[in-house]
Amino acid sequence: MRFTGERQRHVLEHPEMVGQLGLVAETLSRPELVVVTRLDESVHVYHRFYSTTPVSSKYLQVAVKLSSADTFVLTAFYSSRPKRGETVWPV
């Protein structure tokens, strides 16, 4: 999975995400929930709840685009609630 260059710069454009790349990696490797988005079934959103973040207690959500040619992080952000969609993990 790719998460370098332009995609990292995009995530870090959000002030609350500066210094959070370690938590992005943790969320990808140890998610509490993974859902497929309703609009694009090739996008999976990995979730992990953190009680302490730069913006209070929130879910870190990391959107990943899956394809046979390439898999990469689209974006990452904090949210008050999980993304809606079909749960693919845990099953």
C-alpha positions in Angstrom: 0.0 0.0 0.0 1.3 3.4 -0.9 1.2 6.4 1.4 3.9 8.7 0.4 4.5 11.9 -1.5 1.4 13.7 -2.7 -1.0 11.7 -0.5 0.9 12.4 2.7 1.1 16.1 1.8 -2.6 16.1 1.2 -3.3 14.6 4.6 -0.9 17.0 6.3 -2.8 20.0 4.8 -5.2 19.5 7.6 -3.7 21.1 10.7 -5.1 18.5 13.1 -3.2 15.8 11.1 0.3 17.2 11.6 2.2 14.8 13.8 -0.4 12.1 13.4 1.2 9.8 10.7 2.1 7.2 13.4 -1.5 7.0 14.3 -2.4 6.6 10.6 -0.1 3.7 10.4 -1.5 2.2 13.6 -5.1 2.6 12.3 -4.1 0.8 9.1 -2.4 -2.1 10.9 -4.8 -2.4 13.8 -8.2 -1.1 12.8 -11.2 -1.5 15.0 -13.6 -1.2 12.1 -13.3 -1.3 8.3 -16.2 -0.3 6.0 -16.8 -0.2 2.3 -18.1 3.2 1.3 -21.6 3.5 -0.2 -20.5 5.5 -3.2 -17.4 3.5 -4.2 -17.0 -0.1 -3.3 -13.2 0.1 -4.1 -12.8 2.5 -1.1 -12.4 1.0 2.3 -12.3 3.2 5.4 -10.2 2.0 8.3 -11.3 3.3 11.8 -9.7 3.5 15.2 -11.0 5.4 18.1 -8.6 7.6 20.0 -9.6 9.2 23.3 -6.9 11.9 22.9 -6.4 13.7 19.6 -5.7 17.3 18.6 -9.5 17.7 18.2 -10.8 15.8 21.3 -11.8 12.2 21.4 -12.5 11.1 17.8 -12.3 8.3 15.3 -9.3 8.4 13.0 -10.5 7.4 9.6 -8.1 6.4 6.8 -9.7 6.0 3.3 -7.9 3.5 1.1 -8.4 2.9 -2.6 -8.1 -0.7 -3.5 -7.5 -1.9 -7.1 -5.6 -4.7 -8.8 -3.2 -2.2 -10.2 -2.5 -0.1 -7.1 -3.6 0.3 -3.5 -3.1 3.7 -1.8 -4.3 6.0 1.0 -6.7 8.6 -0.4 -7.0 10.6 2.8 -7.1 10.5 6.6 -9.1 12.6 9.0 -10.7 12.7 12.5 -14.5 12.3 12.8 -17.0 12.1 15.6 -18.7 9.0 14.3 -17.8 6.0 12.0 -18.4 6.2 8.3 -21.5 4.5 7.1 -21.2 1.6 4.8 -20.9 -2.2 4.7 -18.7 -3.5 7.5 -16.0 -5.8 6.1 -14.0 -6.1 9.4 -14.7 -7.4 11.9 -17.0 -9.8 10.1 
